[in-house]
Amino acid sequence: MTTPTTTTFTDVYMSPRLLAPGGTAADLSTHELRYGPLQYGDPDPLLRTVAESGLTGRGGAAFPTYRKLVAVADASRRTGRAPVVVANGAEGEPASRKDKTLLRLSPHLVLDGLQLAARAVGAGEVHLAVEDGASYLESALAQRNDPVSVRVVRLPKRFLSGQASALAQYVSGNTPLPRHQHPPVRERGVNRAPTLVQNVETLAHLALVARYGADWFRSAGTPTQPGSTLCTLHVPGREVRVVEAPFGLPLNRLLPLDGMSAVLVGGYHGTWIPAEEASQRTLDARDLGAGVLAALPTDRCGVTETARVLRYLALQSAGQCGPCLNGLPRIAAAFQTLATPGPQSNTRQDVARWAGLVEGRGACHHPDGTVRLVRSALTTFAAELDAHARGLCTATDPTPLLPIPNEAH
């Protein structure tokens, strides 16, 4: 499948913080002219500033960055092991382009944040893990004279490569498979050392917080969700766009909702919501997930779109626990039955029941994220499911909306 072209700043929702103006990549001299050189100091004031800023992770979980930094530093003191820092630029989510765009346009902002994170937790080993653009990032690193050297890790193209425990396994020289989260990677990660795995966008925000302070960071967003975030927007008939927007911005400012039936919020582990509901919602870290927003027109079939994604997610599982090995393929196959107009017997009820059986029982959160998508589809596309059961489909355009790697059309 051809990768869609990605553009930035088709619309501007705020003064850009993260991405180079005009979509032009910034070398080190341009970066320092724009932001000023990075100043290293005592980690304690930096940690206080991060706490006051309210910065949360941009990798999907929206966990407070300050708490994550402190947890890794505390684990290092308890165990006597020097911590490791891994910048997560995997972006295995097929519908997301934000991290790749950030690394292409503002690599030095991410690398600044990576050095600051290493200093904050006391790490002497630092890695930058990516699926694409490794050579370009190695060239950017060669321009710098950082306190801690950074190794670029080339990841296999898999949906779960960026999962924290799988990433720690791969950086350690093992197969990138998720493992059970006890103990978590912050306690025992790369080569069994306390490990900070931080999304690259979070690190870029960290570099800005260190330069400009908590009040500046909070000047965008809302009091409870300060700051901005990068979003990947999918709208039929348009190129895929990556934009920066403040939390609290109405979704109808980001996506055209007229003529749309539903919006996918958060990516393939996200949720479908009816377009009418989306028109009343704002950009919210709690459901933004991978930062993907996709508008589904009324002439496309949401059941079919979901079935395509579920088949992909089932194939991408690590296959090392029952929910992934048995549950997800069964759910995906049943949803394909639901996507085919005709008699469906008890298939819809079976899907709902199986979703409950796999939830919370996996080695990682892959089954839970998949179930989240399934349940939202069963609700949002209930009328279309009823039509399919009668042998009808209301869609008139079979063109896929969401990208699926290596899918034959």
C-alpha positions in Angstrom: 0.0 0.0 0.0 1.3 3.5 -0.9 2.0 5.6 2.2 -0.1 8.8 2.1 1.7 12.1 1.7 1.9 14.0 5.0 1.7 17.7 5.2 2.0 20.1 8.1 0.5 23.5 8.8 -2.3 23.3 6.2 -4.2 25.1 9.0 -2.6 26.9 12.0 -4.4 26.6 15.3 -1.7 28.3 17.5 1.8 29.7 17.2 3.9 26.7 16.4 6.0 25.4 19.3 7.3 22.0 18.1 7.4 22.0 14.3 9.7 24.1 12.2 7.7 26.9 10.5 6.9 26.3 6.8 7.6 22.6 7.1 11.3 23.0 6.6 13.7 20.8 8.6 15.9 22.6 11.1 19.6 21.8 11.4 21.5 22.5 14.6 22.4 26.2 13.8 18.8 27.0 12.8 17.5 25.2 15.9 19.7 27.1 18.2 18.9 30.4 16.5 15.2 29.7 16.9 15.3 28.4 20.5 18.6 29.3 21.9 21.3 26.9 23.2 20.3 24.3 25.8 21.4 25.2 29.3 22.2 22.3 31.6 21.9 22.8 35.4 20.9 21.1 38.6 18.2 18.5 37.8 16.1 19.4 40.9 14.9 22.8 39.6 14.1 21.2 36.2 12.0 18.5 37.9 10.1 21.2 39.9 9.5 23.1 36.6 8.2 19.9 34.9 5.9 19.2 37.8 4.5 22.8 37.7 4.0 22.6 34.0 1.7 19.7 34.1 3.4 18.1 31.1 2.0 14.6 30.4 3.2 11.9 28.0 2.2 12.2 24.4 2.6 8.5 23.6 -1.0 7.6 24.4 -1.2 7.1 28.2 -1.0 10.8 29.1 0.9 9.8 32.3 2.5 12.8 34.2 6.1 13.2 33.0 7.3 14.4 36.4 6.1 11.3 38.1 7.7 9.1 35.5 11.1 10.8 35.8 11.0 10.6 39.6 9.9 7.0 39.6 12.9 6.0 37.5 15.3 8.0 39.6 13.9 6.4 42.8 14.2 2.9 41.3 17.8 3.6 40.5 18.6 4.7 44.0 16.8 1.6 45.5 18.5 -0.9 43.2 21.9 0.8 42.9 21.6 0.4 39.1 22.3 3.3 36.7 19.1 4.0 34.8 18.7 3.9 31.0 16.7 6.3 28.9 14.9 5.3 25.6 13.3 7.9 23.4 10.3 6.1 21.8 10.0 7.1 18.1 8.6 3.8 17.0 5.1 5.1 16.0 3.9 1.6 15.0 0.3 3.0 14.8 -0.3 3.0 11.0 -2.6 6.0 11.1 -0.2 8.2 13.0 2.5 10.4 11.4 3.1 12.9 14.2 6.3 11.4 15.6 7.9 10.8 12.2 7.1 14.4 11.2 8.5 15.8 14.4 11.7 13.9 14.1 12.1 15.0 10.5 11.4 18.7 11.1 12.7 19.2 14.7 15.2 16.5 15.5 17.3 18.7 17.7 14.3 19.6 19.9 13.8 15.9 20.6 17.5 15.4 21.2 17.6 18.3 23.6 14.8 16.7 25.6 16.5 13.4 25.5 19.6 14.9 27.1 17.5 16.7 29.8 15.7 13.5 30.6 19.0 11.6 31.0 20.3 14.3 33.3 17.1 14.4 35.4 17.2 10.6 36.1 21.0 10.3 36.2 21.3 8.0 33.1 24.6 7.3 31.4 23.0 5.1 28.6 20.6 6.7 26.1 18.9 5.2 23.1 16.7 6.7 20.3 14.4 4.0 18.9 12.8 4.5 15.4 11.4 2.6 12.6 12.3 5.1 9.9 14.8 7.9 9.5 17.7 6.4 11.5 20.4 7.6 9.1 19.0 11.2 9.2 19.0 11.2 13.0 22.5 9.8 13.1 23.6 12.8 11.0 21.8 15.2 13.3 23.6 13.6 16.3 26.9 14.0 14.6 26.3 17.8 14.6 26.0 17.9 18.4 28.4 17.7 21.3 26.1 16.1 23.9 27.0 15.1 27.5 25.7 11.6 27.0 26.1 9.8 23.7 23.0 8.5 22.0 22.6 5.2 20.1 20.0 5.1 17.3 18.1 1.8 17.4 16.4 0.6 14.2 13.2 -1.1 15.1 11.2 -3.7 13.0 8.0 -2.4 11.6 5.4 -3.9 13.9 2.4 -2.4 15.7 3.8 -3.5 19.1 7.5 -2.5 18.6 7.0 0.7 20.5 5.2 -1.0 23.5 7.5 -0.1 26.4 8.4 -3.6 27.5 8.9 -4.8 23.9 11.1 -1.8 23.3 13.2 -2.5 26.4 13.5 -6.1 25.2 14.7 -5.1 21.8 17.2 -2.5 23.0 18.6 -5.3 25.3 19.2 -7.4 22.2 16.2 -9.7 22.5 13.1 -10.2 20.3 10.7 -7.2 20.7 7.9 -9.0 22.5 5.8 -7.4 25.3 6.1 -9.0 28.7 3.9 -8.8 31.7 4.1 -5.5 33.4 5.3 -6.7 36.8 7.8 -5.3 37.5 7.3 -2.4 35.1 10.2 -1.2 32.9 10.8 1.8 35.2 11.9 -0.8 37.7 13.5 -3.4 35.4 13.8 -2.6 31.7 16.9 -2.5 29.4 19.3 -5.2 30.7 17.3 -5.3 33.9 18.1 -1.7 34.8 15.5 1.0 35.7 14.4 2.4 32.3 12.7 5.6 31.3 10.8 5.0 28.0 9.5 8.4 26.8 7.7 9.3 23.6 9.7 11.7 21.4 7.0 14.4 21.4 7.1 14.4 25.2 10.8 15.0 25.1 10.4 17.9 22.6 7.9 19.5 25.0 10.4 18.9 27.9 13.1 20.8 26.0 10.7 23.8 25.7 9.6 23.6 29.3 13.3 23.7 30.4 13.8 26.8 28.3 10.7 28.8 28.8 9.2 27.6 32.1 5.9 26.2 33.4 3.8 29.4 33.0 4.8 29.6 29.3 3.8 26.0 28.7 0.5 26.5 30.5 -0.3 29.5 28.3 -1.8 27.0 25.8 -4.4 24.4 26.6 -6.6 24.3 29.6 -5.9 24.5 33.4 -6.4 20.7 33.8 -4.7 19.8 30.5 -2.1 22.4 29.7 0.0 22.6 26.6 -0.4 21.6 23.0 -0.2 18.3 21.1 0.5 17.0 17.6 -2.4 15.4 15.8 -2.6 13.3 12.6 -5.7 14.2 10.7 -7.4 11.9 8.1 -10.1 13.4 6.0 -11.2 11.7 2.7 -10.0 13.7 -0.4 -7.2 15.4 1.5 -3.6 14.6 2.2 -2.9 13.3 5.7 -2.0 16.3 7.8 0.0 16.7 11.0 -1.0 19.8 13.0 -0.2 21.2 16.4 -3.2 22.2 18.5 -3.9 23.2 22.1 -5.9 20.9 24.4 -9.4 22.1 24.7 -9.8 23.0 21.0 -13.2 21.9 19.6 -12.8 18.9 17.3 -14.9 20.6 14.7 -12.1 23.1 14.3 -9.8 20.3 13.4 -12.1 18.1 11.2 -14.9 19.0 8.8 -17.9 17.1 10.4 -20.6 18.0 7.8 -21.3 14.9 5.8 -19.5 12.7 8.2 -21.1 9.8 10.2 -18.4 9.2 12.7 -14.9 10.1 13.9 -12.2 7.8 15.1 -10.4 9.3 18.1 -7.1 7.9 19.2 -6.1 5.5 16.4 -6.5 1.8 16.2 -6.7 1.4 20.0 -9.1 4.3 20.1 -12.8 4.8 19.8 -15.4 5.6 17.2 -17.8 8.3 18.2 -20.8 9.7 16.2 -20.1 12.9 14.3 -22.9 14.7 16.1 -21.2 13.8 19.4 -17.8 14.8 18.0 -19.1 18.2 17.2 -19.6 18.8 21.0 -16.2 17.5 22.0 -12.8 19.1 22.5 -9.3 17.9 22.1 -8.8 15.8 25.3 -5.7 13.9 26.4 -7.7 11.2 28.0 -9.0 9.8 24.8 -6.5 11.1 22.2 -4.3 8.0 22.3 -1.9 8.0 19.4 -3.0 11.5 18.4 -5.1 10.3 15.4 -8.4 11.9 14.3 -10.1 10.4 11.3 -13.4 11.6 9.8 -15.6 8.9 8.3 -18.1 10.1 5.6 -21.7 9.0 5.5 -21.0 7.1 2.2 -18.4 4.8 3.8 -19.1 1.7 5.9 -17.8 2.0 9.5 -18.3 -1.7 10.1 -16.1 -2.6 7.1 -13.4 -0.1 8.3 -13.4 -1.6 11.7 -13.2 -5.1 10.3 -10.1 -4.1 8.3 -8.4 -2.7 11.4 -9.3 -5.6 13.6 -7.8 -8.1 11.1 -4.6 -6.1 11.1 -4.5 -5.9 14.9 -5.1 -9.6 15.2 -2.2 -10.3 12.8 0.1 -7.9 14.7 -0.3 -9.5 18.1 2.7 -11.1 19.7 0.8 -14.4 20.0 2.2 -15.2 23.4 -0.9 -15.1 25.5 -4.4 -16.5 25.2 -6.3 -13.2 24.5 -4.0 -12.4 21.5 -3.4 -16.0 20.3 -7.1 -17.0 20.4 -9.4 -14.1 21.3 -8.3 -11.4 18.8 -8.4 -13.7 15.7 -11.8 -15.0 16.7 -13.1 -11.4 17.2 -11.6 -10.2 13.9 -13.1 -13.1 12.0 -16.5 -12.5 13.5 -16.4 -8.8 12.8 -15.7 -9.7 9.1 -18.9 -11.7 9.2 -20.7 -8.6 10.5 -19.2 -6.5 7.7 -20.7 -8.8 5.1 -24.4 -8.1 4.5 -26.5 -11.2 5.2 -27.7 -13.4 8.1 -25.5 -13.1 11.2 -27.2 -15.3 13.7 -25.7 -14.5 17.2 -22.4 -13.1 15.9 -22.9 -9.6 17.3 -23.6 -11.0 20.8 -20.6 -13.4 20.4 -18.3 -10.5 19.6 -19.5 -8.5 22.7 -19.0 -11.6 24.9 -15.6 -12.4 23.6 -14.5 -8.8 24.1 -15.3 -9.2 27.8 -13.3 -12.5 28.0 -10.0 -11.0 26.6 -10.1 -7.7 28.4 -7.5 -7.3 31.2 -6.0 -10.7 30.6 -3.2 -10.0 28.1 0.5 -9.7 28.7 0.2 -6.1 27.5 -2.6 -3.7 26.7 -3.0 -4.8 23.1 -6.2 -6.8 23.8 -7.6 -4.0 25.9 -7.0 -1.4 23.2 -8.5 -3.7 20.5 -11.6 -4.3 22.7 -12.0 -0.5 23.1 -12.3 -0.2 19.4 -14.7 -3.1 19.1 -17.1 -1.8 21.7 -17.2 1.6 20.2 -17.9 0.2 16.8 -20.8 -2.0 18.1 -22.4 1.2 19.6 -21.6 3.8 17.0 -22.4 1.7 14.0 -25.4 -0.1 15.5 -27.8 1.1 12.8 -25.4 -0.1 10.1 -25.0 -3.5 11.8 -28.8 -3.8 11.7 -28.9 -3.0 8.0 -26.2 -5.6 7.3 -28.2 -8.2 9.2 -31.1 -7.4 6.7 -28.7 -8.0 3.8 -28.1 -4.3 3.1 -25.2 -1.8 3.3 -25.9 1.9 3.3 -22.3 2.7 2.0 -21.9 3.7 -1.6 -18.1 4.3 -1.7 -15.9 1.2 -1.0 -12.6 3.3 -0.8 -10.8 2.6 2.4 -10.3 5.5 4.8 -7.7 4.1 7.3 -4.2 2.9 6.2 -3.4 -0.8 6.7 0.3 -1.7 5.9 0.8 -4.2 3.1 -3.0 -4.5 2.5 -4.0 -5.5 -1.0 -6.9 -3.7 -2.4 
